[in-house]
Amino acid sequence: MDYAARQRHLQAALQPSKLDFLLVTHLPNVRYLCGFTGSAAALLISERGSIFFTDGRYITQSKAEVESAKIVIARKSPAIAAAEWLAGSLRRTSKPRHVGIQSETITAGLRDRVAALLAGKARLRPAPPMVERARMVKDADEVALIRRAVELGASLFRVARKTIRPGATELQVAAAMEYAARRAGAEGMSFSTIIASGKRSALPHGRASAARIPSRGFVVCDFGVILAGYCSDRTRTVHVGRATRGARDLYDAVSEAQQAAIGAVRPHATAAEVDEAARRVLRRRKLARYFTHSTGHGLGLEVHEAPRLAAGQQQKLEPGMVITIEPGAYLPGRQGVRIEDVVVVTSSGCEVLSPENKEFIEL
């Protein structure tokens, strides 16, 4: 990863944003900018360079991982240490400086403490989402890492198919998948594995529970892994027992909606247009009111990143963006279906990462 280039890009954006410094405290953003993977860090960026703050637990790790930034080991919160360092460096400055903070990811308490330390020397300002905008477009190295994560994650569906049986609990299915993920080298799961069976399949985020899989009905499996820091995200829905015509129609409608949305992914298309492509199909199938979430989201160091594919979202897609396409339909108290894949936007459309057959499956 070219961390120096990422920091230079951010430094060039400070003056147009009327900022003298940017205090980065959101750990995925810190990792994106300098490579640090630990759990306590802050990065202070100015046009002159970057200073990385962490605590004594990470002396060795920061020396091994952090690139293109001076390292400061502190005995207190990294963000507080950064504020104290900045206050000291500005003590001879008569004109107040402006420090950008990532207001959506910093707590109110930490913001107030930083502001108090900088009182009279610097003013805090909400910074535009400069790092998040940069993270939306992945470079070739990032796409390669996400592809590996998606391929590993996709292999877990084979485990699910072997484990899903009437009487087995949803937790047992999730445990088998997560154990297989760890054995295959995953650092962890992208999120709590969703296994929602029978009537629970109508819960869009029905995390695996002690409920037993019924002898007949849908099972929604939503799962992902973290590999080399990058996430995958995939959903497959299977049917236990012989399916009714209504169940097949529901699955076919969601499958058609997903294909329509994938077909709408191309450079300069807006996130709202991709979302509408899926909704148009479900509207025609009289299922629009049962599609209760967005069509997808960005994916990378976090499982949910910008852009968000939803109505009203005018962000234009660009080559290198990695997004999920995951329409669903959920009939409360009855049944639900979701199908999800990860795609990367290309110069002419998109590529589905680790494509697999999505035909209707009865177990």
ABEGO torsion letter per residue (X at the ends): XBAAAAAAAAAAAAAAAGBABBBBABAAAAAAAAGBABABBBBBBBAAEBBBBBBAAAAAAAAAABBGBBBBBBABBAAAAAAAAAAAAAAABABBBBBBBBAAABBAAAAAAAAAAABGABBBBBBBBAAAAAAABBBAAAAAAAAAAAAAAAAAAAAAAAABBBGBBAAAAAAAAAAAAAAAGBAEBABBBBBBBEAAAABABBBBBABBBBABEBBBBBBBBBBGGBBBBBBBBBBBEBBBAAAAAAAAAAAAAAAAAAAABBBGBBAAAAAAAAAAAAAAAGAAAABABBAEBBBBABABBOBBBBBGBABBBBBGBBBBBBBBBBBBGABBBBBBBBBBBBAAEBBBBGBBBABBBBX
